[in-house]
């Protein structure tokens, strides 16, 4: 098997307001996108990141070992980023973990744990508990054709739903699998709870 992680980092970050990019937000002096990439690299698999373009500021944040996949029409929605990212993966990839870049509570250990419970032919996803599925989500190659057909902003919900009997949930600590930060208010609240990082 050949595994990969696909980081979704091509969205417009429009809910942050003018001039502010959630993936460039600093945590302990490091941009969130770079931290997400570094966690992904700890899994020992190939890592790819969907970005708006190869000349975008976010692309410069990608550490060595992370390959950028440009998504020039990312404004059309997450489905477009997913479809473009999946289509760009090397042919030998058999399983891909889809990882949103705006989830700072997910740790490298969380990602490793989800990989550890993944089995060929199933969808595996992080969860708050056995009743609240979240991220990351691992898709087997059987799903790739459907993922390449996605469009708009629905994301992969329809694909996960069609494989409902083959989805394995992996409980992660706290709200790690659910917390994403899309607005200045969400960032302020998260920083207050995290001690001002």
C-alpha positions in Angstrom: 0.0 0.0 0.0 1.1 3.6 -0.7 -0.5 6.2 1.5 -0.7 10.0 1.3 -2.1 13.0 3.2 -3.9 15.7 1.3 -4.1 19.0 3.2 -6.9 21.3 2.1 -5.5 24.8 2.1 -6.9 26.5 -1.0 -10.0 28.2 0.3 -10.4 32.0 0.4 -10.5 32.4 4.2 -13.3 34.9 3.5 -14.9 34.7 6.9 -11.8 36.1 8.5 -12.4 39.6 6.9 -10.3 41.7 4.7 -6.5 41.2 4.9 -6.5 38.3 7.3 -5.8 34.7 6.4 -6.7 32.0 8.9 -3.9 29.7 7.6 -1.3 32.4 8.2 -2.4 32.9 11.8 0.5 32.5 14.2 0.5 29.8 16.9 3.7 30.0 19.1 5.3 32.0 16.3 4.5 29.6 13.5 1.8 29.9 10.9 -1.1 27.4 11.2 -0.6 26.0 7.7 3.1 25.2 8.4 2.2 23.5 11.7 -0.4 21.4 10.0 2.1 20.3 7.4 4.7 19.4 10.1 2.2 17.3 11.9 1.3 15.5 8.6 5.0 14.8 7.9 5.2 13.0 11.2 3.1 10.2 9.8 5.8 9.0 7.4 3.6 9.1 4.3 3.6 11.4 1.2 2.1 14.8 1.9 0.4 17.1 -0.6 -1.3 20.4 0.0 -4.0 22.1 -2.2 -3.1 25.8 -2.4 -4.7 28.7 -4.4 -1.6 28.9 -6.7 2.1 28.1 -6.8 2.9 31.8 -6.2 0.5 32.3 -3.3 1.9 33.3 0.1 0.6 30.0 1.5 2.8 28.0 -0.8 5.9 29.6 0.7 4.9 28.2 4.1 5.0 24.6 2.9 8.0 22.8 4.5 10.3 20.6 2.5 8.6 17.3 1.7 5.2 18.8 1.1 4.2 19.0 -2.6 1.9 21.9 -3.6 -1.2 21.2 -5.8 -2.6 24.5 -7.3 -6.4 24.9 -7.3 -7.0 28.1 -9.3 -10.8 27.7 -9.1 -10.9 26.9 -5.4 -13.4 29.7 -4.9 -16.1 27.4 -6.3 -16.0 25.3 -3.1 -14.3 22.6 -1.1 -15.5 20.0 -3.6 -13.4 21.5 -6.3 -10.3 21.4 -4.1 -10.9 17.8 -3.2 -11.5 16.7 -6.8 -8.4 18.6 -8.0 -6.2 17.2 -5.2 -7.3 13.6 -5.7 -6.8 13.8 -9.4 -3.2 15.1 -8.9 -2.1 12.2 -6.6 0.3 9.7 -8.0 -1.2 6.6 -9.5 0.3 4.3 -6.8 -1.6 5.9 -3.9 -4.1 3.5 -2.4 -5.3 5.4 0.6 -5.4 9.2 1.2 -6.1 11.1 4.4 -8.0 14.3 3.8 -6.9 16.9 6.3 -8.4 20.4 6.6 -5.6 22.9 7.3 -7.7 25.0 9.8 -7.9 22.5 12.7 -5.1 23.4 15.2 -6.1 21.0 17.9 -5.4 17.9 15.8 -2.0 16.6 16.8 0.5 14.4 15.0 -0.4 11.7 17.5 -4.1 12.0 16.4 -3.1 11.6 12.8 -0.9 8.6 13.5 -3.7 7.0 15.5 -6.3 7.4 12.7 -3.8 5.8 10.3 -3.2 3.0 12.8 -6.8 2.0 12.8 -7.3 2.3 9.1 -8.0 -0.9 7.1 -7.9 -1.3 3.4 -11.3 -0.8 1.7 -12.9 1.2 4.5 -13.3 4.9 5.2 -11.7 5.9 8.5 -12.3 9.2 10.3 -11.5 11.0 13.5 -14.4 11.6 15.8 -15.2 13.3 19.1 -16.7 10.1 20.2 -18.5 7.2 18.5 -21.4 9.4 17.7 -19.8 12.6 16.4 -17.6 12.1 13.3 -15.1 14.7 12.3 -11.7 14.9 10.8 -9.3 13.7 9.4 -10.9 11.3 7.0 -9.1 8.5 5.2 -10.5 7.4 1.8 -9.4 4.1 0.1 -8.8 4.1 -3.7 -12.3 2.7 -4.2 -13.6 6.2 -3.4 -11.2 8.1 -5.7 -13.4 8.1 -8.8 -16.3 9.6 -6.8 -14.1 12.2 -5.1 -12.8 13.3 -8.5 -16.4 14.1 -9.5 -17.0 16.5 -6.6 -17.9 20.1 -7.2 -19.3 23.1 -5.3 -19.0 23.4 -1.5 -20.5 20.1 -0.4 -17.1 18.5 0.3 -17.1 14.7 0.5 -20.3 14.2 2.5 -22.0 12.4 -0.4 -19.1 10.0 -0.8 -19.0 9.2 2.9 -22.7 8.6 2.9 -22.6 6.2 0.0 -20.0 4.1 2.0 -22.0 4.3 5.2 -21.6 0.7 6.1 -17.8 0.9 5.7 -17.0 3.9 7.9 -14.9 3.4 11.0 -14.8 6.1 13.6 -11.7 6.7 15.7 -12.4 8.7 18.9 -9.8 11.4 19.5 -9.2 13.5 22.6 -11.5 16.4 23.5 -12.8 18.2 20.5 -9.7 17.7 18.4 -11.6 16.1 15.5 -14.2 19.0 15.4 -12.5 22.3 16.2 -11.9 24.4 13.1 -11.2 28.1 13.2 -12.9 30.1 10.4 -13.6 33.5 12.0 -11.7 36.1 14.1 -14.2 35.4 16.9 -13.4 31.6 16.8 -9.7 32.4 16.9 -10.0 34.8 19.8 -12.1 32.2 21.8 -9.6 29.4 21.0 -6.6 31.5 22.0 -8.3 32.5 25.3 -8.9 28.9 26.1 -5.4 27.9 25.0 -3.7 30.5 27.2 -3.1 33.1 24.6 -0.9 31.2 22.1 
